[in-house]
Amino acid sequence: MVDREDINTENLDDWWLRRHSSTTASESLESRVGNYEKKLIIEALEHTSGNQTKAANLLGTTKRIIQYKVKKYGINFRKYDQKTLSRQ
């Protein structure tokens, strides 16, 4: 245990590492944010039957951003298109 007078950045770093060691240490913040972002986009595409414009509006962004993220994360937006599903 550390006395209040002995708290410094080294102690805080150790505390933080111990506190967060239960999460995947190798998974970076960028990776976690990316996974969450991908999940949100997929949910929006499911809700809008694969319509990227409507998904963008739902998420408060632009169609262009959604198109970029769909490509970045390798999301098959056509998978959520109800017209495509009904033809199969």
Secondary structure, DSSP 8 states (H G I E B T S, - for coil): ---GGG--HHHHHHHHHHHTTTS-TT--HHHHHHHHHHHHHHHHHHHTTT-HHHHHHHHTS-HHHHHHHHHHHT--GGGG-HHHHHH-
